[in-house]
Amino acid sequence: MSEVPPTRMNQQIFKGKKKAAESGHRLLKKKADALKVKFRDYAKAIAETKSSMAGDAASAFFSMTQAEYAAGNFKQKVAEGSLTARVRVGAGVDNVAGVKLPVFTKYETGAATDNTSLGLAGGGKKIGAVREKFSVLLDMLLRLASLQTSFVTLDEAMKVTNRRVNALENVTIPKIEDVLSYISRELDELEREDFTRLKLVQGKKEAEVAKQTKEKENQKKHNDSDITAAFDADDDADVVF
């Protein structure tokens, strides 16, 4: 603090810094609270998605087993197709309290469906059910991927925000307050010194004025006294003309 000159200008500067730090602390505190609420929502959504996804995955793979039993091993015929993707995954961004969270979405490419002849000899209905259930499972996987990635991103953002809040609360603001306290003490000390100096100067001036006033009074008394009162007229010799 010794490197900060204790002046009125610096006092105003550090008061402005303190006000800005307190305002930033309040905003970051609100941001941290909002992120914490969103973090809990994502954690709850992830738990629910995983819970329902276990049943959907089991149902999808059991449906595939049924289709293989009804239509035979059709995996080889699927692998012999063009394998052109009819569904692709796109990435978007969701803004939560200034934090950009990735969001994955599914969109159709418009490609023609391969192997439409699968199941003509039997098991076509089961193969269609497999396609539908794995589409549902894909949606669940995309949702889980979005939630999980957003969860990790929110966790990192919360750590950074909490570190900033703690730094402002425990380091920056107390340091500014210490500087302001130091400046106030030094300014008060300077004011006391100036007051003492002024009192001494005023006392000397008053003493000088009193001395001059007394000298003037004595001079006036001396001038007003009758100079002939000290002489006796009988002692004077007669003057003969």
Residue, then its C-alpha position, 0 to 999 in steps of 0.5 A: m500500500s505504500e506505493v499508493p500515494p494517499t491523495r483525494m484523487n486516489q481515494q476517489i479512484f479506489k472507491g470507483k474500483k471498489k464499486a465496480a468490483e462489488s457490481g462484478h461480484r454480484l453479477l458473477k454470483k447471480k451467474a453462478d447461481a443460474l449455472k448451478v440451477k441449470f447444472r442440477d437440471y442437466a444432472k436430473a435429465i441425464a439420470e432420467t435419460k439413462s434410466s429410460m435409455a436402458g429399457d429402449a436399448a434392451s427393447a431395440f436389441f430384443s426386437m432385432t433378435q426377433a427379426e433375425y429369428a423371423a427373417g433370418n440373418f439379414k445383416q449381410k444383406v444390409a452390409e452389401g447395400s450402398l450404406t448411404a446415410r439417411v440421417r446425420v447429426g448436426a451441432g448447434v449452440d445453446n446460450v445459458a447465462g453467457v455459457k455456450l453449450p453444444v446441442f446435437t440434432k438429427y436431420e434427414t439427408g433425403a437419401a433413398t432407403d436401401n434394402t427395401s426388399l428385406g423381409l419380403a420372404g418373411g419377417g418384414k414387419k419385424i424388420g420395420a419394428v427394428r428400424e423404428k426402435f433403433s431410430v428411437l434409440l438414436d434419438m435417445l443417444l443424441r439427447l444423452a450426448s447433448l446433455q452429457t456434453s453440456f453437463v461437462t461444459l457447465d461444470e467447467a464454467m461453474k468452476v471458473t465462475n466460482r473461482r472468480v467470485n472467490a477471488l473478488e470476495n476474498v482477494t480483490i475487494p478486501k485489498i481495495e478496502d485495505v488501500l482505502s483504509y490506509i488512504s483514509r488514515e493518512l488523510d486524517e493524519l495530514e488533516r490533524e497535522d494541518f490543523t495543529r500547524l494552523k493553530l500554532v500559526q494562529g496562536k503566534k498571530e494572536a500573540e503578535v496582535a496582542k503585543q502590538t495592541k498593548e504597545k499602541e495603548n502604552q504609546k497612547k497613554h504616554n502621548d496623552s499625559d500632561i508634560t507640564a504636570a511634572f514641573d512646579a511653577d514656583d521653582d521658575a525664576d522671574v523673567v525681567f524684561 
